Amino acid sequence: MSAARFAYALLAFAALPYALWRLIQRGARADKKGTVRWREYFGFCPLPPRDERPLVWVHAVSVGEAAAATGMVRELRKHCRLMLTHTTAAGGAHWRRQHCGESESESVTVSACPLDVPFAAGFFFRRCRPALGIVMEAEYWPNLIASARAAGCKLLLANARMGAKSARRYGKVAPLMRECIGAFDSVVAQHSRDARRLRFFGARDVCAGGNIKFDRKRDEAAAAIGRQWRETIARKSPVLLIAGSREGEEAPLLAALENTGAREMFAVIWAPRHPPRAAALARMLQKRGIGCARRSEGKTPADDNADNNADNNTDANTNADANANAKIKIFLADTLGEMDAFYACCDVAIVCGSFAEYGGQNPIEAMQNGVPAVIGPFAENYKDLVRDAKKQGALAQEKTAEAAMQKAVALAKNAAARKTMSEAAAAFHKQNQGAQETTLKKARALLP
């Protein structure tokens, strides 16, 4: 063990109580049945079935990364056993929903990823012994990667990204990062700039293959349902989708709804990044006298969207305020796995995670559905993608929530501009496909 990793391991042990507390906060301690999965975070993964097929370990931290890897996993599943790991409960739920049906039960095992401490990571790899590990995006965990190498596991970093800001931060611990990133046998980066930064930190066999999220297959059944909803709603008003909002973004976006023509114009579908945020968002709406309907309660956007009455205990003035806001039809999309339906339902989308310093969320789902999309100023995680998309007219970026809302209103009013942007988004999406096949070729080359 190098001096850099020894120092990191000591820090990892010291941070272990905080890491466990964060897992509790995120709800990662239990699955839908309430089964506590603490053992998995310490390396006690379910044992994959033993047969002659090689075992491939695929790690995706949460839903976005797991969804991006879905097509790749389905291809690998034809010839390999799979150990799919996750960090968040939502990521695990996605893995199970997509890959653990009866026909796949003998090929796919799902587990929480062990914590990045030597004893947990080492035990995990001694227990399952994968031939190949595929790590998605930016999961640079020194002890986990070192333990995989020690167990004889080949390693592929897929859909890899490293922004300029991250590179400066990693530069402060350059020896540790060079040891970690240099341990990968092959790297498929999202963009040439990501590839250049990764090479600086010792990455080998690097290529810029594009973003694998462009190769995600749209759920056509969900999209068809969304189009049906839109046919009903469009008779009354255009539809605005606010996608992936997080804490700190919702109040400015709600104020922007009320301060622009959006409140008179749109039926609004609001999809928080994490469904549990819907409860806080509903309370925020109620305080303003705005009712809402929720997908988790079986409602659809095509129902007369919102129950615009305030709570039964509110006074007459509050009810009057609610009636005054009746044209703000807020539908809370607080479920997982239905975003294709909501994108197919809308005319314009505001993609969040970019109105506070979260680094942005990818607008690729909007592009895939040909939806004109507006993002905020904070898009460090997708800086290159955003730059290229803006050049081709496939995406709009504004500096504030209010400016983004004004842009959405302008697009809703201008059918020609909306069509031009929609076509540019669809074209940009199509021309950026191909990363999945590049990644699969690299994976097959590394398999025994």
Stockholm file with secondary structure:
# STOCKHOLM 1.0

chainA/1-448         MSAARFAYALLAFAALPYALWRLIQRGARADKKGTVRWREYFGFCPLPPRDERPLVWVHAVSVGEAAAATGMVRELRKHCRLMLTHTTAAGGAHWRRQHCGESESESVTVSACPLDVPFAAGFFFRRCRPALGIVMEAEYWPNLIASARAAGCKLLLANARMGAKSARRYGKVAPLMRECIGAFDSVVAQHSRDARRLRFFGARDVCAGGNIKFDRKRDEAAAAIGRQWRETIARKSPVLLIAGSREGEEAPLLAALENTGAREMFAVIWAPRHPPRAAALARMLQKRGIGCARRSEGKTPADDNADNNADNNTDANTNADANANAKIKIFLADTLGEMDAFYACCDVAIVCGSFAEYGGQNPIEAMQNGVPAVIGPFAENYKDLVRDAKKQGALAQEKTAEAAMQKAVALAKNAAARKTMSEAAAAFHKQNQGAQETTLKKARALLP
#=GR chainA/1-448 SS CCHHHHHHHHHHHHTHHHHHHHHHHTTTTBCTTCCBCHHHHTTCCCCCCCSSSCEEEEECSSHHHHHHTHHHHHHHTTTSEEEEEESSHHHHHHHHHHHCSGGGTTTEEEEECCCSSHHHHHHHHHHHCCSEEEEESSCCCHHHHHHHHHTTCEEEEEEECCCHHHHHHHHTTHHHHHHHHTTCSEEEESSHHHHHHHHHTTCCSEEECCCGGGGCCCCHHHHHHHHHHHHHHTTTCCEEEEEEECTTTHHHHHHHHHHSTHHHHCEEEEEESSTTHHHHHHHHHHHTTCCEEEGGGTCCTTSSCCCCSCCTTSCHHHHHHHHHTTTCEEEECCSSSCHHHHHHHCSEEEECSTTTTSCCCCCHHHHHTTCCEEECSCCGGGHHHHHHHHHTTSCEECSSHHHHHHHHHHHHHCHHHHHHHHHHHHHHHHHTCCHHHHHHHHHHHHCC
#=GC SS_cons         CCHHHHHHHHHHHHTHHHHHHHHHHTTTTBCTTCCBCHHHHTTCCCCCCCSSSCEEEEECSSHHHHHHTHHHHHHHTTTSEEEEEESSHHHHHHHHHHHCSGGGTTTEEEEECCCSSHHHHHHHHHHHCCSEEEEESSCCCHHHHHHHHHTTCEEEEEEECCCHHHHHHHHTTHHHHHHHHTTCSEEEESSHHHHHHHHHTTCCSEEECCCGGGGCCCCHHHHHHHHHHHHHHTTTCCEEEEEEECTTTHHHHHHHHHHSTHHHHCEEEEEESSTTHHHHHHHHHHHTTCCEEEGGGTCCTTSSCCCCSCCTTSCHHHHHHHHHTTTCEEEECCSSSCHHHHHHHCSEEEECSTTTTSCCCCCHHHHHTTCCEEECSCCGGGHHHHHHHHHTTSCEECSSHHHHHHHHHHHHHCHHHHHHHHHHHHHHHHHTCCHHHHHHHHHHHHCC
//
